[in-house]
Amino acid sequence: MVAFKEEFPYLRTDSGQLFEFNRDWLHAAITRAADEAGYPRWWLTDHVTESIAFYLHLRNDENVIDFSQLSQTVRYVLKCIGYKEIVPHFAPSPPPISISLLDIAHHAGTGYELAFFDLLEKRIRTLIETGADNLQLCSLQSCVKHLRGVKTWTRACDALREEIVCFVREKLSSAADFSRFDCSLR
């Protein structure tokens, strides 16, 4: 994977997974740490987030930065600005993994719902096995229309959408460590 010069470098976890940097994710992690340290709605969260983003943007000569290095940088910034009590609470998980349901549906083919569900199950199982704990499943509506082979939404689409949502819930709830797994469907 190659990061383009005008973009941020990718983040690499200890397991070797690569993630794109996301300001919202970092903002949420800093907010959570500040809240836990006793600073609800901390006024410097936006500034620290933008400072880290600017720092990463300057490091565009590197394609990949270790996730632990980013965490260490945030901790260093918090100490430097006089908020070392937030540091022990800053323990972000890797950014969410985003998967396009439409891409899975394209691999399965039009009208091949069984193949779609089989591919989706394999993708979810693989992510859980690699230790991912935050998943975003995107393009649900487009996926359903593709699988149904329609251009406009129908009642049959409603039923398939509900079936996909229930399927994802079932697969995630059967995972051993479901309590720490976040998933969103869009």
For each residue, the residues with C-beta under 8 A, 3 or more apart:
1: 10 18 63 64
2: 63
3: 7 8 9 10 60 62 63 64
4: 7
5: 60
6: 60
7: 3 4 60
8: 3 20 21 53 56 57 60
9: 3 21 56 59 60 62 63 64 65
10: 1 3 18 19 20 21 63 64 65
11: 18 19 20 21 64 65 66 67 70 94 95
12: 16 17 18 19 64 65 66 67
13: 16 17 19 67 94
14: 67 68
15: 130 131
16: 12 13
17: 12 13 94 97 130 132
18: 1 10 11 12 64
19: 10 11 12 13 22 67 94 95 97
20: 8 10 11 95
21: 8 9 10 11 25 26 53 56 70 95
22: 19 25 26 95 96
23: 26 27 49 50 53
24: 27 28
25: 21 22 28 29 92 95 96
26: 21 22 23 29 30 49 52 53 74 92
27: 23 24 30 31 45 46 49
28: 24 25 31 32
29: 25 26 32 33 74 90 92
30: 26 27 33 34 42 45 48 49 74 86 90
31: 27 28 34 35 42 45
32: 28 29 35 36 89 92
33: 29 30 36 37 86 87 89 90 91 92
34: 30 31 37 39 40 42 45 83 86 89
35: 31 32 38 39 40 42
36: 32 33 89
37: 33 34 83 85 86 88 89
38: 35 85
39: 34 35 42 83 86
40: 34 35
41:
42: 30 31 34 35 39 45 86
43:
44: 47 48 81 83
45: 27 30 31 34 42 48 49
46: 27 49 50
47: 44 50 51
48: 30 44 45 51 52 74 77 78 81
49: 23 26 27 30 45 46 52 53
50: 23 46 47 53 54
51: 47 48 54 55 77
52: 26 48 49 55 56 70 73 74 77
53: 8 21 23 26 49 50 56 57
54: 50 51 57 58
55: 51 52 58 59 73
56: 8 9 21 52 53 59 65 70
57: 8 53 54 60
58: 54 55
59: 9 55 56 62 65
60: 3 5 6 7 8 9 57
61:
62: 3 9 59 65
63: 1 2 3 9 10
64: 1 3 9 10 11 12 18
65: 9 10 11 12 56 59 62 69 70
66: 11 12 69 70
67: 11 12 13 14 19 70 71 94
68: 14 71 72
69: 65 66 72 73
70: 11 21 52 56 65 66 67 73 74
71: 67 68 74 75 90 91 92
72: 68 69 75 76
73: 52 55 69 70 76 77
74: 26 29 30 48 52 70 71 77 78 90
75: 71 72 78 79 87 90
76: 72 73 79 80
77: 48 51 52 73 74 80 81
78: 48 74 75 81 83 84 86 87 90
79: 75 76 82 83 84 87
80: 76 77
81: 44 48 77 78
82: 79
83: 34 37 39 44 78 79 86 87
84: 78 79 87
85: 37 38 88
86: 30 33 34 37 39 42 78 83 89 90
87: 33 75 78 79 83 84 90
88: 37 85
89: 32 33 34 36 37 86
90: 29 30 33 71 74 75 78 86 87
91: 33 71
92: 25 26 29 32 33 71
93: 133 134
94: 11 13 17 19 67 132 133 134
95: 11 19 20 21 22 25 134
96: 22 25 134 135 136 182 184
97: 17 19 127 132 134 135 136
98: 135 136 138
99: 103 104 123 135 136 137 138
100: 103 104 138 139 143
101: 104 105 120 137 138 139 140 142 143 164
102: 105 106 138 139 142 143 146
103: 99 100 106 107 139
104: 99 100 101 107 108 116 119 120 123 143
105: 101 102 108 116 143 146 147
106: 102 103 109 146
107: 103 104 115 119
108: 104 105 112 113 115 116 118 119 147
109: 106 112 115
110: 146 147 149
111: 147 148 149
112: 108 109 115 116 147
113: 108 116 117 147 160
114: 117 118
115: 107 108 109 112 118 119
116: 104 105 108 112 113 119 120 143 147
117: 113 114 120 121 167
118: 108 114 115 121 122
119: 104 107 108 115 116 122 123
120: 101 104 116 117 123 124 164 167 168 171
121: 117 118 124 125 167 171
122: 118 119 125 126
123: 99 104 119 120 126 127
124: 120 121 127 128 135 168 171 172
125: 121 122 128 129 171
126: 122 123 129 130
127: 97 123 124 130 132 135
128: 124 125 131 132 172 175 176 177 181
129: 125 126
130: 15 17 126 127
131: 15 128
132: 17 94 97 127 128 135 181
133: 93 94 180 181 182
134: 93 94 95 96 97 181 182 183
135: 96 97 98 99 124 127 132 181 182 183 184
136: 96 97 98 99 183 184 186
137: 99 101 140 168 183 184 185 186
138: 98 99 100 101 102 186
139: 100 101 102 103 142 143 186
140: 101 137 143 144 161 164 165 185 186
141: 144 145 153 157 161
142: 101 102 139 145 146
143: 100 101 102 104 105 116 139 140 146 147 164
144: 140 141 147 148 157 160 161 164
145: 141 142 148 150 151 152 153 157
146: 102 105 106 110 142 143 149
147: 105 108 110 111 112 113 116 143 144 160
148: 111 144 145 154 156 157 160
149: 110 111 146
150: 145 153 154 156 157
151: 145
152: 145
153: 141 145 150 157 158
154: 148 150 157 158
155: 158 159
156: 148 150 159 160
157: 141 144 145 148 150 153 154 160 161
158: 153 154 155 161 162
159: 155 156 162 163
160: 113 144 147 148 156 157 163 164
161: 140 141 144 157 158 164 165
162: 158 159 165 166
163: 159 160 166 167
164: 101 120 140 143 144 160 161 167 168 185
165: 140 161 162 168 169 185
166: 162 163 169 170
167: 117 120 121 163 164 170 171
168: 120 124 137 164 165 171 172 183 185
169: 165 166 172 173
170: 166 167 173 174
171: 120 121 124 125 167 168 174 175
172: 124 128 168 169 175 178 181 183
173: 169 170 178
174: 170 171 178
175: 128 171 172 178 181
176: 128
177: 128 180 181
178: 172 173 174 175 181
179:
180: 133 177
181: 128 132 133 134 135 172 175 177 178
182: 96 133 134 135
183: 134 135 136 137 168 172
184: 96 135 136 137
185: 137 140 164 165 168
186: 136 137 138 139 140
